[in-house]
Amino acid sequence: MKRKRVLALGLIAMMATATFAGCGSSASGDSAGDSASTDGASGKVYYLNFKPEADEAWQEIAKQYTEETGVPVTVITAASGTYEETLSSEIVKDEAPTLFQVNGPVGLANWADYCYDLKDSSLYNELTSDSFALYNDDAVAGIAYVIESYGIITNTKLLEQAGYTLEDIQSFDDLKKVAEDITARKDELGFAAFTSAGMDGSSDWRFKTHLANLPIYFEYQDKGIDSTDAIEGKYLDNYKAIWDLYINNATCKPADLAGKTGDDAENEFADRQAVFYQNGSWEYANLTDKGMTDDELAMIPIYVGAGDEKNQGLCTGTENFWCVNSEASEEDIQATIDFLTWMVTSDAGTKMLSEQIGVIPFKKAADTTNLFVLNDRAYTEAGKTPVSWNFTTMPSEEWKNGVGSALTAYAAGTGSWDDVVTAFVDGWASEYAASH
């Protein structure tokens, strides 16, 4: 497959100011009134969904759209950690996805030839800023559909039971002090500091990708860059410090992490077995569905002992870009664009996206009730600087897997931290070279 030059226009730089540009006003009118025109449409939509946690919501909204318009919408959700593999398999089938996702410039490099140019589409025209468009030369190959935040989700009531408040945690040293004190009194308190940092495929992305973003971010900040062919690893000692804190103050022993899943961590937190849980704004609906309430929840930054911690916000950005399959029929391409336009303009579509996915960068975006998104907004309004999502520049999925395997072995005591450093630094250089 030929590779094309990829340009993402100002996505990270504008994220903090543009994130909320479209979320102050609610969509007006009823769903049918805001819908894209589908009269006489003969196409169909097949969406290969990236987010397992949103599968039920996508199935429901797809059914509603079909009932309203008569256009068939099929949503298939890839298992966690298998999206690229699933897309590779599905895209060559006769009934291939008409709608899929890439995670940014690196992901687009693999799929640019399958991306329909959305530049003149009704979907593109609904964006609040073209900084949320993913460009391939002059073509709009993808459109960001959600801006999300992640950090350390905190049970504020358990924290208070341990004798602390959110104001007591303003740095890595503060977090370490609180976590280790909770561990020392774990039997007395009846809960742990952190949920399990599972390295099963349903959970390891939280650490080999999202947590790994922190040392990359701070190195990029130092150098004034937004991508690199060789990472130096200047902040890997900070990465080690936060990883050690996670695995040594958790609900399970470090050696057990290889078999711990994403569901394990979510259930531990929802069952009030731990105070802290690294995850993102997409988890809000899952936790509230399990009975947690806003008065016991908050999201704080992931402090690693680097940068200006007193002015650090949450990790905020996107790796979620919709792409329409250029190999689909004209009817299916138009049906897919119509469906997406309805998703970002109708009451039903914008409500689903704002409640189940997060802040959406579209003109008619519904405001959100997601507490973690509101936490991010409060940090930003208070002058805190969001940590940008630089993990979209990681050279390959193989690089992530190498880091993940090294982290797992280190936690189990069968590998050293030097192995993690080698996977991070040498693995970056070799994988970058292989992909370029």
C-alpha positions in Angstrom: 0.0 0.0 0.0 1.5 3.4 -1.0 2.1 5.8 1.9 1.1 9.4 1.6 2.3 12.4 3.6 0.0 13.0 6.6 -0.6 16.3 8.2 -2.6 16.8 11.4 -3.3 20.5 11.6 -2.8 21.9 15.0 -4.8 19.2 16.7 -2.9 19.1 20.0 -2.1 22.9 20.2 -5.7 23.9 19.8 -7.2 21.1 22.0 -7.4 23.1 25.2 -9.2 26.1 23.7 -11.3 24.3 21.0 -12.5 21.4 23.1 -15.5 23.1 24.5 -16.2 25.4 21.6 -19.2 23.4 20.6 -20.5 22.1 23.9 -22.1 25.2 25.3 -25.3 25.0 23.3 -27.8 22.1 23.0 -29.1 20.9 19.7 -32.5 22.5 19.0 -35.6 20.9 17.5 -36.6 17.3 17.5 -34.5 14.5 16.1 -36.3 14.3 12.8 -36.1 18.0 12.3 -32.3 18.0 12.6 -31.7 14.8 10.6 -29.7 14.8 7.4 -31.9 14.2 4.4 -32.2 10.5 3.6 -35.2 10.6 1.3 -34.8 8.0 -1.4 -31.5 6.7 0.1 -30.6 3.3 -1.1 -27.3 2.8 0.7 -26.4 1.1 4.0 -24.0 1.7 6.8 -21.5 -0.7 8.4 -19.6 0.8 11.3 -16.6 -1.1 12.8 -16.6 0.4 16.3 -13.4 0.9 18.2 -14.9 1.3 21.7 -16.2 -1.8 23.4 -17.5 0.2 26.3 -19.9 2.0 23.9 -21.2 -1.0 22.0 -24.6 -1.0 23.6 -25.1 2.7 23.0 -24.1 2.3 19.4 -26.5 -0.6 18.9 -29.4 1.4 20.3 -28.7 4.6 18.2 -28.2 2.5 15.1 -31.6 0.9 15.6 -33.2 4.2 16.2 -31.7 5.7 13.0 -32.9 2.7 10.9 -36.4 3.0 12.4 -36.5 6.7 11.5 -35.0 6.6 8.0 -35.2 3.0 6.8 -31.4 3.0 6.2 -29.8 -0.2 7.5 -27.0 0.5 10.1 -24.9 -2.4 11.3 -22.5 -1.9 14.2 -19.8 -4.5 14.8 -17.5 -3.9 17.8 -13.9 -5.1 17.8 -12.7 -6.7 21.0 -10.4 -4.5 23.1 -6.9 -4.4 21.7 -7.8 -6.1 18.4 -9.0 -3.2 16.3 -6.2 -3.1 13.7 -6.3 -6.8 13.3 -10.1 -6.8 12.9 -10.1 -3.9 10.5 -7.4 -5.7 8.4 -9.7 -8.7 8.1 -12.9 -6.9 7.5 -11.8 -4.2 5.0 -11.0 -6.8 2.3 -14.4 -8.5 2.5 -17.2 -7.9 0.0 -19.3 -6.4 2.8 -16.6 -4.3 4.2 -17.1 -1.5 6.8 -18.3 1.7 5.3 -17.1 3.5 8.4 -14.0 2.8 10.5 -11.5 4.6 12.8 -7.9 5.6 12.8 -6.0 6.9 15.8 -4.2 9.8 14.2 -1.3 10.3 11.7 0.5 7.0 12.5 -2.7 5.0 12.1 -3.7 6.9 9.0 -0.5 5.9 7.3 -1.8 2.3 7.1 -5.3 3.2 5.9 -5.0 6.4 3.8 -5.8 4.7 0.6 -9.2 3.6 2.0 -10.2 7.1 3.3 -12.8 9.0 1.4 -12.1 12.8 1.2 -14.6 14.4 3.6 -13.6 18.0 2.9 -16.8 19.0 1.1 -19.1 16.8 3.2 -22.0 17.8 5.4 -20.1 16.2 8.3 -17.0 18.3 7.8 -19.1 21.4 7.7 -20.4 20.7 11.2 -16.9 20.8 12.8 -16.2 23.7 15.2 -12.7 23.9 13.8 -10.7 22.3 11.0 -8.0 21.5 13.7 -10.2 18.4 14.3 -9.8 17.2 10.8 -7.0 14.7 9.9 -5.4 15.6 6.7 -3.7 13.5 4.0 -2.1 16.2 1.8 -5.1 18.4 1.0 -7.8 15.7 1.5 -9.7 15.4 4.8 -9.1 11.7 5.5 -10.6 11.6 9.0 -12.7 13.7 11.4 -12.2 13.7 15.2 -15.5 12.8 16.8 -14.8 13.1 20.5 -12.4 14.9 22.8 -11.7 12.8 25.9 -9.7 13.1 29.1 -8.0 10.5 31.3 -6.3 10.6 34.7 -6.7 9.0 38.0 -10.4 8.4 38.9 -10.7 8.9 42.6 -13.3 7.8 45.1 -13.5 10.9 47.3 -15.5 9.3 50.1 -12.9 6.5 50.5 -10.2 9.1 50.3 -11.9 11.0 53.2 -12.2 7.8 55.2 -8.5 7.5 54.9 -8.1 11.0 56.2 -7.4 13.0 53.1 -9.1 15.3 50.5 -8.4 16.0 46.9 -6.6 19.2 48.0 -4.0 17.0 49.7 -2.9 15.6 46.3 -1.2 18.2 44.1 1.9 16.4 43.1 3.5 12.9 42.7 5.0 13.2 46.2 1.5 13.9 47.6 0.0 11.0 45.7 2.8 8.6 46.9 2.4 9.7 50.5 -1.4 9.1 50.4 -1.2 5.8 48.6 1.5 4.3 50.8 -0.3 5.4 53.9 -3.5 3.7 52.7 -1.5 0.5 52.0 0.0 0.6 55.5 -3.5 0.7 56.9 -5.2 -1.4 54.3 -6.5 -4.0 56.7 -7.8 -1.4 59.1 -9.4 0.7 56.3 -10.8 -2.2 54.3 -9.7 -1.0 50.9 -6.5 -0.6 48.8 -5.0 2.5 47.3 -5.1 1.4 43.6 -7.2 -1.0 41.6 -5.3 -3.8 39.8 -3.1 -2.5 36.9 -4.1 -5.5 34.8 -1.9 -6.3 31.8 -4.4 -8.5 30.1 -5.2 -7.3 26.6 -8.5 -5.7 27.8 -6.5 -3.5 30.3 -2.9 -3.1 29.3 -3.5 -0.2 26.9 -4.0 1.9 30.1 -0.3 1.6 30.8 1.6 0.8 27.6 -0.2 3.6 25.8 -2.0 6.0 28.2 0.5 6.0 31.0 3.4 5.8 28.6 2.1 9.1 27.1 3.5 11.0 30.2 7.2 10.5 29.6 6.7 11.1 25.9 4.8 14.3 26.6 7.4 15.8 28.9 10.2 14.9 26.5 8.3 16.6 23.7 7.7 19.6 25.8 11.4 20.0 26.6 12.3 19.8 22.9 9.4 21.8 21.5 8.4 18.9 19.2 5.2 16.9 18.5 6.8 13.8 17.0 10.1 12.1 16.8 12.0 9.2 15.1 13.9 8.5 18.3 12.8 8.9 21.9 15.6 9.5 24.4 13.7 8.2 27.5 14.6 11.2 29.7 11.5 10.7 31.8 11.5 6.9 32.1 12.6 7.1 35.8 9.3 9.0 36.3 7.4 6.3 34.4 9.0 3.7 36.7 8.1 5.7 39.8 4.4 5.9 38.9 4.3 2.3 37.7 5.9 1.1 41.0 3.3 3.1 42.9 0.5 1.5 41.0 1.6 -2.1 41.3 2.9 -2.0 44.9 -0.2 -0.3 46.4 -3.0 -2.2 44.7 -5.7 -4.8 45.3 -3.5 -7.6 44.1 0.2 -8.6 44.1 2.3 -7.4 41.2 2.9 -11.0 40.0 -0.8 -11.4 39.4 -1.2 -8.5 36.9 -0.7 -10.6 33.8 -4.1 -12.2 34.3 -6.0 -9.2 35.5 -8.6 -7.7 33.1 -10.1 -4.3 32.5 -13.4 -5.6 34.0 -11.5 -6.6 37.2 -10.2 -3.1 37.7 -13.6 -1.5 36.9 -15.4 -3.9 39.3 -12.9 -3.4 42.1 -13.4 0.4 41.9 -17.2 0.2 41.6 -17.2 -2.2 44.6 -15.3 0.4 46.6 -12.2 -1.8 47.0 -9.8 0.9 46.0 -9.5 4.7 46.1 -7.7 5.2 42.8 -8.3 3.9 39.3 -6.5 5.1 36.2 -8.9 5.5 33.3 -10.8 8.1 31.3 -14.0 10.1 30.8 -15.4 7.2 28.8 -15.7 5.2 32.1 -18.2 7.6 33.6 -21.3 5.9 32.3 -20.0 2.4 33.3 -19.3 3.5 36.8 -22.6 5.3 37.3 -24.4 2.3 35.8 -22.8 0.2 38.5 -24.3 2.5 41.2 -21.5 5.1 41.8 -22.6 8.7 42.2 -21.1 12.1 41.4 -20.6 12.9 45.1 -18.1 10.1 45.4 -16.2 10.6 42.1 -13.6 12.9 40.8 -10.7 12.7 38.3 -7.3 14.1 39.2 -4.1 14.4 37.0 -1.6 11.6 36.7 1.4 13.1 38.5 4.8 11.6 37.8 7.1 14.1 39.4 7.8 16.0 36.2 7.0 19.5 34.9 4.9 22.1 36.6 2.7 19.9 38.7 0.8 22.6 40.4 -0.4 23.8 37.0 -0.9 20.4 35.4 -4.4 19.3 34.1 -5.8 16.1 32.9 -4.6 14.2 29.8 -6.9 15.6 27.1 -7.1 14.9 23.4 -8.3 12.4 20.9 -7.2 9.3 19.0 -10.7 8.8 17.5 -11.1 9.8 13.9 -14.0 8.6 11.7 -13.0 7.6 8.2 -15.4 6.7 5.4 -14.4 3.8 3.2 -13.5 5.1 -0.2 -13.9 1.6 -1.7 -17.6 1.5 -0.7 -20.3 2.2 -3.3 -21.4 5.8 -3.8 -24.7 4.9 -2.2 -23.1 3.5 0.9 -20.7 6.4 1.1 -23.5 8.9 1.0 -25.6 6.8 3.5 -22.6 6.8 5.9 -22.1 10.5 5.7 -25.8 11.1 6.2 -25.8 8.9 9.3 -22.7 10.7 10.8 -24.3 14.1 10.0 -27.4 13.0 11.9 -25.3 11.8 14.8 -23.7 15.2 15.2 -26.8 17.4 14.6 -29.8 15.5 16.0 -30.9 15.6 19.6 -30.7 11.8 19.8 -27.3 11.5 18.2 -25.6 14.4 20.1 -27.1 13.2 23.4 -25.8 9.7 22.9 -22.3 11.0 22.0 -22.1 13.5 24.8 -23.3 11.1 27.5 -21.7 7.9 26.3 -18.6 9.1 24.5 -17.6 12.6 25.6 -17.3 16.1 24.4 -17.8 16.3 20.6 -16.3 19.0 18.5 -19.4 19.9 16.4 -21.5 23.0 16.2 -24.7 21.5 17.6 -23.1 19.4 20.3 -25.2 18.7 23.3 -23.7 19.8 26.6 -22.4 17.0 28.7 -23.3 15.6 32.1 -20.2 13.5 32.3 -18.5 14.5 35.6 -15.0 13.7 34.4 -15.4 16.0 31.4 -16.6 18.7 33.7 -13.6 18.0 35.9 -11.4 18.6 32.9 -13.3 21.8 32.1 -12.8 23.1 35.6 -9.0 22.4 35.5 -8.7 24.2 32.2 -10.8 27.2 33.4 -8.6 27.4 36.5 -5.5 27.8 34.2 -4.2 24.3 34.4 -2.5 23.1 31.3 -3.9 19.9 29.8 -1.4 17.1 29.0 -1.7 16.5 25.3 -2.2 13.1 23.7 1.2 12.3 22.2 0.7 8.5 22.2 -0.8 8.9 18.7 2.9 9.3 17.6 4.0 6.0 19.0 5.6 4.2 16.1 3.5 1.0 16.0 1.3 -1.4 17.8 4.3 -3.7 18.1 6.1 -1.0 20.0 3.3 -0.8 22.5 3.2 -4.6 22.8 6.9 -4.7 23.5 6.6 -2.1 26.3 3.6 -3.9 27.7 5.4 -7.2 27.8 8.4 -5.6 29.5 6.1 -3.9 32.1 4.4 -7.2 32.8 7.7 -9.1 33.3 9.1 -6.3 35.5 5.9 -6.5 37.7 6.2 -10.3 37.9 9.9 -10.1 38.9 11.0 -12.0 35.8 12.3 -9.0 34.0 14.2 -5.8 34.9 13.4 -2.1 34.4 16.3 -2.0 31.9 14.2 -4.3 29.8 11.4 -1.7 29.9 13.9 1.1 28.9 15.2 -1.1 26.0 11.7 -1.7 24.7 10.8 1.9 25.0 13.9 3.5 23.5 15.4 0.9 21.2 12.0 -0.4 20.3 10.9 3.1 19.2 13.9 3.6 16.9 13.5 0.1 15.3 9.8 0.3 14.8 9.9 3.9 13.5 12.5 2.8 11.0 10.5 -0.3 9.9 7.3 1.8 9.4 9.2 4.5 7.4 
